[in-house]
Amino acid sequence: MAPSATRKPIKNLPQETYVKLDDNPHDLYLRIAAKSRFPINRLRITKASDGGAIPNARNVTVEDVGLFEQSTVFVKDLGPQIAWRTVFLIEYLGPILIHPLIFGLRQTIYRNPDRAAEFPPPTRSAQLSLAFILLHFIKRELETLYVHRFSAATMPLFNIFKNSAHYWLLAGLNIALFTYSPAAYSPTSHEAPDWWLALAATLFTVGELGNLSAHLTLKNLRTEGGKERGIPSGGFFSLVPVTCPNYFFETIAWLGIWAANRSLSTAVFLVFAFYQMAVWARKKEKRYRAEFGHKYPRNRLPQPARARILARWYSSTAEVPKQEEGREDQSSSTDAEKEDPAKKQMEAKDREIIDLKDKYLRSVAEFRTLQDRSRREQQAARDFALQKFAKDLIESIDNLDLALANVPADKVAKPASDDANADDRYKELRELHGGLQMTSSVLLNTLRRHGIERFDPSENGDTFDPNLHEATFQAPQPGKEDGTVFHTVQKGFMLNGRVLRAPKVGVVKNA
């Protein structure tokens, strides 16, 4: 694996790592994050073969995403991250704070249009607009806390400024300053008819309830913390022939807000918001159709207008007069009769050549794939042929370690020169102890030459990794972080990067 060159190199990034082909990509992310001691949410892994991103997912295998034996991947640092939920809460908080503030400070912010009279009170349109906007964004905050389930845990930290600018400036200051002004240019300075305000309230209520219903349907497609995908169905997803009914009803709710204040600033925000939601809807539709294929309903489209246009287009083509069809068929058959037979034969040969070339290219590709697969299988067979023998052999190494550890240190230490009797007394024991140490050292060096290495995670205070270590107990250790390996009961062994036997360790747990 190699670091990406777009940012500073990731310290402690391992050159090699191992996962099984039937493991999921999330295991690969966990292993790289643990070995490099880097936050997993800042990592992005791509394939060296085609540059495709490897998702941090649990519902597919490593082989499904295109990784095989000896595959090379690139690891990129995405930079500082922030939780999606936190960004949503902050960006929706802006209009909740700005609108009541400007509404309450109307007499301080705006000039009195009629200095001879008292400052005019807010109209019903302005009050209704304030209520709609507060209800809308409070609902957004509650949905963020209790309804939305995010497929990704974090986003780049810079996005908080971009997203907040959209809501704090466009939906906050832009709408509030023009909506609550008593000046004549503000539509809310003039009272709207009761029937118009009733229409605005109806649009807003229908839009918000429809949007909430669509969000609840989407919530039920995914488990808490999961990343699985499904085809939305039921509720408004079955009634409204669009990919994203939540965006459709969001637009209706903002039409209700615009009807309440009739402000150009609200219309500007609505245009920007509608365009952004249309872009998101098209992306989601492409992703749904690419992932689910024919299972995804054919009548769902990003927006209703496109559905109506297509319906009219299909109905118009179906009404071609039969006489015209007959004339077209007759003229085409006449042209075909006039064609040169040699030309037909050449076209047939060209088609045959194209077909043979296609078959040849497919055969070459399949043969190369077979070669690559055979090469990987042969390499795996060479690398792990000793696996069964090594598992039996490491028990002998454990016995040697136990024998060496049970000899008292004072009896094998070289005595002082004036204690000749003690030297003669333990001389044979020291020689036996030295021979065992030499045997253990030679055996470990021999195993190392064949790709078998012993490792002790407590020597460097490694972080506990369930893919590499086996926890046998937990204990508090002042001065050490939780999850750190502080004691090794039994050392582990690896064979060419694959765990042959996981070490049994003790893990720090202070809390």
C-alpha positions in Angstrom: 0.0 0.0 0.0 1.1 3.5 -0.6 0.2 7.0 0.7 -1.5 9.6 -1.5 0.7 12.5 -2.6 -2.1 15.1 -2.2 -1.5 15.6 1.5 1.3 15.0 4.0 2.2 11.3 4.3 0.4 9.4 7.0 2.9 8.5 9.7 3.2 4.8 10.7 1.3 3.7 7.6 2.2 0.0 7.1 3.7 -1.1 3.8 1.7 -4.3 3.9 -1.3 -5.6 5.6 -3.5 -8.7 5.4 -7.2 -9.3 5.2 -9.1 -12.4 4.0 -10.9 -12.2 0.6 -14.2 -12.9 2.3 -13.7 -10.1 4.9 -15.5 -6.8 4.4 -13.8 -3.5 3.4 -14.5 -2.2 6.9 -12.1 -4.7 8.3 -9.4 -3.3 6.0 -10.1 0.2 7.2 -9.9 -0.9 10.8 -6.6 -2.7 10.3 -5.0 0.2 8.5 -6.3 2.7 11.1 -5.1 0.6 14.0 -1.6 0.0 12.5 -1.1 3.7 11.5 -2.8 5.0 14.6 -4.9 7.3 12.5 -8.6 8.2 12.8 -10.6 5.8 10.5 -12.9 8.6 9.4 -10.0 10.5 7.9 -8.9 7.6 5.7 -9.9 7.1 2.0 -8.6 3.9 0.3 -8.5 3.5 -3.5 -7.4 0.7 -5.8 -4.0 1.2 -7.6 -5.4 -0.7 -10.6 -8.2 1.7 -11.6 -8.3 4.4 -8.9 -11.7 3.3 -7.8 -12.6 4.1 -4.2 -13.0 1.2 -1.7 -16.1 1.9 0.4 -15.9 1.6 4.2 -18.8 -0.9 4.1 -19.8 -4.1 5.9 -22.3 -5.5 3.3 -19.7 -6.5 0.6 -16.5 -8.5 0.6 -13.0 -7.4 -0.2 -13.1 -9.5 -3.3 -16.4 -7.9 -4.4 -14.8 -4.4 -4.5 -12.0 -5.7 -6.8 -9.1 -6.6 -4.4 -7.3 -9.9 -4.7 -4.1 -11.5 -3.5 -1.1 -9.0 -3.5 -3.3 -6.1 -4.5 -2.0 -2.6 -4.1 -4.0 0.2 -2.6 -3.5 3.9 -2.0 -4.4 5.5 1.4 -5.3 9.2 1.5 -5.8 11.5 4.4 -9.1 13.3 3.9 -8.1 16.0 6.4 -10.0 17.2 9.5 -13.5 15.8 9.7 -16.7 16.7 11.4 -19.8 14.6 12.1 -22.7 15.0 9.7 -25.2 15.3 12.5 -23.1 18.2 14.0 -23.1 20.1 10.7 -26.8 19.7 10.3 -27.5 21.0 13.8 -25.3 24.0 13.3 -26.6 25.0 9.9 -30.3 24.7 10.9 -29.6 26.7 14.0 -28.8 29.9 12.0 -32.4 30.7 10.8 -33.8 29.8 14.3 -31.6 32.5 15.9 -31.6 35.1 13.1 -35.3 35.4 12.4 -36.6 36.0 16.0 -33.7 38.4 16.5 -34.4 40.6 13.5 -38.2 40.4 14.2 -37.7 41.5 17.8 -35.4 44.3 16.9 -37.5 45.8 14.1 -37.7 49.2 15.6 -33.9 49.3 16.1 -32.9 48.0 12.6 -35.5 49.7 10.4 -36.6 53.3 10.0 -40.1 54.3 10.6 -41.7 54.9 7.1 -44.1 57.4 8.7 -42.3 59.6 11.2 -45.5 61.3 12.2 -47.1 58.0 13.4 -46.1 55.2 15.7 -43.8 52.4 14.4 -46.2 50.0 12.6 -46.7 46.6 14.2 -45.9 43.5 12.2 -48.5 42.3 9.8 -50.1 38.9 9.9 -48.1 38.0 6.9 -44.8 38.7 8.7 -46.0 36.9 11.8 -47.1 33.9 9.8 -43.8 33.8 7.9 -41.8 33.9 11.1 -43.9 31.0 12.5 -43.5 28.9 9.4 -39.7 29.4 9.2 -39.2 28.6 12.9 -41.5 25.5 12.7 -39.6 24.4 9.6 -36.1 24.6 11.0 -37.1 23.3 14.5 -38.6 20.3 12.6 -35.3 19.9 10.8 -33.3 19.9 14.1 -35.6 17.2 15.6 -35.3 15.1 12.5 -31.5 15.4 12.6 -31.6 14.1 16.2 -34.2 11.4 16.0 -35.0 10.5 12.4 -32.0 10.9 10.0 -29.6 8.0 9.7 -26.3 8.9 7.9 -24.5 6.5 5.6 -21.2 8.3 6.3 -20.1 9.3 9.9 -18.2 12.5 8.9 -17.6 15.1 6.3 -14.7 17.5 5.7 -14.6 20.2 8.3 -14.7 23.0 5.6 -18.2 21.9 4.7 -19.6 23.4 7.9 -18.8 26.9 6.5 -20.2 26.2 3.1 -23.4 24.6 4.4 -23.9 27.2 7.1 -23.5 30.0 4.6 -26.4 28.6 2.6 -28.8 28.6 5.6 -27.4 31.4 7.8 -27.1 33.9 4.9 -29.7 32.9 2.3 -32.4 31.4 4.6 -31.5 33.6 7.5 -30.4 37.2 6.8 -31.6 37.3 3.2 -35.2 36.4 4.0 -35.4 38.0 7.5 -34.2 41.5 6.5 -36.6 41.9 3.6 -39.6 40.1 5.2 -39.9 42.0 8.5 -39.2 45.4 7.1 -42.1 48.0 7.5 -41.0 49.8 4.4 -43.3 50.0 1.4 -40.9 47.8 -0.8 -41.5 44.8 1.6 -44.7 42.8 0.6 -45.3 41.9 4.2 -45.9 45.6 5.1 -49.2 45.1 3.4 -51.8 42.7 4.7 -52.7 39.8 2.4 -56.3 38.5 2.0 -57.4 35.8 4.4 -57.9 33.3 1.6 -54.4 33.8 0.5 -53.0 33.2 4.0 -55.1 30.1 4.3 -53.7 28.9 1.0 -50.1 29.5 2.3 -50.9 27.6 5.6 -52.3 24.7 3.6 -49.3 24.5 1.3 -46.9 24.7 4.3 -48.7 22.0 6.3 -49.0 19.6 3.4 -45.4 20.1 2.5 -44.0 19.6 6.0 -46.2 16.5 6.8 -45.3 14.9 3.4 -41.6 15.7 4.0 -41.7 14.1 7.4 -43.5 11.0 6.1 -40.9 10.5 3.4 -38.1 10.9 6.0 -39.7 8.3 8.2 -39.9 5.9 5.2 -36.2 6.4 4.5 -35.3 5.9 8.2 -36.8 2.4 8.1 -34.6 1.3 5.2 -31.5 1.4 7.3 -30.6 0.1 10.8 -29.0 2.4 13.3 -25.3 2.8 12.4 -25.7 0.6 9.2 -24.9 1.5 5.6 -27.2 -0.9 3.8 -29.4 0.4 1.0 -32.9 -0.4 -0.1 -35.6 0.7 -2.6 -37.9 3.2 -0.8 -41.5 2.0 -1.1 -44.8 2.7 0.6 -46.3 6.0 1.6 -45.6 8.9 -0.8 -42.9 6.9 -2.5 -45.7 4.9 -4.0 -48.2 7.8 -4.6 -45.8 10.4 -6.0 -43.9 9.2 -9.2 -40.6 10.9 -8.2 -37.3 9.6 -6.9 -37.2 11.9 -3.8 -40.7 12.8 -2.4 -39.0 14.5 0.5 -37.5 17.1 -1.9 -40.9 17.4 -3.6 -42.7 18.2 -0.4 -39.9 20.4 0.8 -40.5 22.6 -2.3 -44.2 22.7 -1.5 -43.5 23.8 2.1 -41.3 26.6 0.8 -44.0 27.6 -1.6 -46.2 28.0 1.4 -43.6 30.2 3.1 -43.3 32.3 0.0 -47.1 32.7 -0.3 -47.1 33.9 3.3 -44.5 36.7 2.9 -44.6 37.1 -1.0 -40.9 38.3 -0.7 -38.5 38.2 -3.6 -35.7 37.1 -1.1 -37.7 34.0 -0.3 -38.2 33.3 -4.0 -34.4 33.6 -4.5 -33.8 31.1 -1.8 -36.4 28.8 -3.2 -34.8 28.8 -6.6 -31.4 28.0 -5.2 -32.8 25.3 -3.0 -34.9 23.7 -5.8 -31.9 23.6 -8.1 -29.7 21.9 -5.4 -32.4 19.4 -4.6 -32.9 18.6 -8.3 -29.1 17.9 -8.6 -29.3 15.6 -5.6 -32.4 13.8 -6.9 -30.7 13.1 -10.3 -27.6 11.7 -8.5 -29.8 9.5 -6.3 -31.8 8.2 -9.2 -28.7 7.2 -11.1 -27.3 5.5 -8.0 -30.6 3.6 -7.5 -30.8 2.5 -11.1 -27.2 1.4 -11.2 -27.5 -0.5 -7.9 -30.9 -2.1 -8.3 -31.3 -2.2 -12.1 -34.7 -3.5 -13.3 -35.9 -3.8 -9.7 -36.1 -0.1 -9.3 -39.6 1.3 -10.5 -39.4 2.6 -14.1 -42.0 5.3 -13.5 -39.9 7.1 -10.9 -38.1 10.2 -12.1 -36.2 13.1 -10.5 -39.0 15.6 -10.9 -42.7 15.4 -12.0 -42.3 17.8 -14.9 -39.9 15.4 -16.6 -42.5 12.6 -16.2 -45.2 14.6 -17.8 -42.9 15.6 -20.8 -42.0 11.9 -21.3 -45.6 10.9 -21.1 -46.6 13.4 -23.8 -43.6 12.3 -25.9 -44.6 8.7 -25.8 -48.3 9.4 -26.5 -47.4 11.5 -29.5 -45.2 8.9 -31.0 -47.9 6.2 -30.6 -50.3 8.2 -32.8 -48.3 8.0 -36.1 -50.8 7.5 -38.9 -50.8 4.0 -40.3 -50.7 5.3 -43.9 -47.4 7.1 -43.2 -46.0 3.9 -41.5 -47.0 2.0 -44.7 -45.3 4.4 -46.9 -42.1 4.3 -44.8 -42.0 0.5 -44.9 -42.6 0.5 -48.6 -39.9 3.0 -49.4 -37.4 1.2 -47.1 -38.1 -2.1 -48.8 -37.6 -0.6 -52.2 -34.3 0.9 -51.2 -33.2 -2.4 -49.9 -34.0 -4.1 -53.2 -31.8 -1.6 -55.1 -28.8 -2.3 -52.9 -25.8 -4.0 -54.4 -25.5 -7.7 -53.4 -21.7 -7.3 -53.2 -22.2 -4.5 -50.7 -24.5 -6.8 -48.6 -21.8 -9.5 -48.7 -19.1 -7.0 -47.6 -21.3 -5.8 -44.7 -21.9 -9.4 -43.6 -18.2 -10.0 -43.7 -17.6 -6.9 -41.7 -20.1 -8.0 -39.0 -18.4 -11.4 -38.9 -15.0 -9.8 -38.5 -16.3 -7.6 -35.7 -17.9 -10.7 -34.0 -14.7 -12.7 -34.3 -12.6 -9.8 -33.0 -14.9 -9.4 -30.0 -14.6 -13.2 -29.3 -10.9 -13.0 -29.6 -10.6 -10.1 -27.2 -12.9 -11.8 -24.7 -10.8 -15.0 -24.9 -7.6 -13.1 -24.4 -9.1 -11.2 -21.4 -10.4 -14.5 -19.9 -7.0 -16.2 -20.4 -5.2 -13.3 -18.7 -7.6 -13.4 -15.9 -7.0 -17.1 -15.5 -3.2 -16.5 -15.6 -3.5 -13.8 -12.9 -5.7 -16.1 -10.7 -3.4 -19.0 -11.1 -0.4 -16.8 -10.3 -2.1 -15.6 -7.1 -3.1 -19.1 -6.1 0.4 -20.4 -6.7 1.9 -17.5 -4.7 -0.6 -18.1 -1.9 0.2 -21.9 -1.9 4.0 -21.0 -1.6 3.4 -18.4 1.1 1.2 -20.5 3.3 2.3 -24.1 2.5 4.0 -24.2 5.9 0.9 -23.1 7.8 -0.2 -26.4 9.3 3.4 -27.5 10.1 4.2 -24.0 11.7 1.1 -24.2 14.0 2.4 -27.5 15.4 6.0 -26.2 15.7 5.2 -23.1 17.6 4.0 -25.2 20.5 7.6 -26.5 20.9 8.8 -22.9 20.9 6.4 -22.1 23.7 7.7 -25.1 25.7 11.3 -23.8 25.2 10.2 -20.4 26.5 8.6 -22.0 29.5 11.7 -24.0 30.3 13.9 -21.0 30.0 11.6 -18.8 32.1 11.4 -21.4 35.0 15.1 -21.4 35.6 16.0 -19.0 38.5 18.0 -16.1 37.3 20.4 -16.3 40.3 21.4 -19.8 39.4 22.3 -19.1 35.8 24.1 -15.9 36.5 27.9 -16.1 36.5 29.2 -16.2 40.1 31.9 -14.0 41.5 35.5 -15.2 41.0 36.0 -16.0 44.8 33.0 -18.4 44.8 34.5 -21.4 42.9 32.3 -24.0 44.6 29.2 -22.2 43.5 30.5 -21.9 40.0 31.1 -25.7 39.9 27.7 -26.4 41.5 25.6 -24.7 38.7 28.0 -25.0 35.8 26.0 -27.8 34.1 22.7 -25.9 34.6 24.2 -22.7 33.1 25.5 -24.7 30.1 22.1 -26.4 29.7 20.3 -23.0 29.9 22.7 -21.5 27.3 22.1 -24.4 25.0 18.4 -24.0 25.2 18.7 -20.3 24.5 20.9 -21.0 21.5 18.4 -23.6 20.3 15.5 -21.2 20.6 17.4 -18.4 18.8 18.4 -20.7 15.9 14.8 -22.0 15.6 13.3 -18.5 15.6 15.9 -17.4 12.9 15.1 -20.4 10.8 11.3 -19.7 11.0 12.0 -16.1 10.2 13.7 -17.0 7.0 10.5 -18.9 6.0 8.2 -15.9 6.7 7.2 -16.9 10.3 7.8 -14.2 12.9 6.9 -14.0 16.5 5.5 -10.7 17.9 4.6 -9.3 21.3 2.2 -6.3 21.2 3.0 -5.3 24.8 6.6 -4.4 24.0 5.6 -1.2 22.1 2.3 -0.7 23.9 0.2 -1.3 20.8 -3.4 -0.5 20.6 -5.7 -3.5 20.9 -6.8 -4.8 17.5 -9.4 -7.6 17.5 -8.1 -8.8 14.1 -4.6 -9.4 15.5 -5.0 -9.9 19.3 -7.0 -12.1 21.6 -8.0 -10.3 24.8 -8.0 -12.5 27.9 -8.5 -9.9 30.6 -8.9 -6.2 31.3 -7.3 -4.2 34.1 -6.8 -0.6 35.1 -3.3 0.8 34.5 -2.7 4.4 35.6 -0.9 6.5 33.1 -1.9 4.4 30.1 -4.8 4.9 27.6 -7.8 2.6 27.5 -7.4 -0.1 24.8 -3.7 -0.3 25.1 -2.0 -3.7 25.4 0.0 -3.8 28.6 0.7 -7.5 29.2 1.1 -10.6 26.9 0.1 -14.0 28.3 1.1 -15.8 25.2 3.1 -14.4 22.2 1.7 -14.5 18.7 3.0 -15.6 15.4 2.5 -14.3 11.8 3.1 -16.2 8.5 3.8 -13.8 5.6 1.6 -11.1 7.1 -1.2 -13.5 8.0 -2.0 -14.2 11.7 -0.9 -17.7 12.4 -1.7 -17.5 16.1 -3.1 -14.4 17.8 -1.3 -13.4 21.0 -3.3 -13.6 24.2 -3.1 -10.2 25.9 -4.3 -8.0 28.7 -5.9 -4.7 27.8 -6.0 -1.4 29.8 -9.5 -0.4 31.0 -9.3 2.4 33.5 -13.0 3.5 33.5 
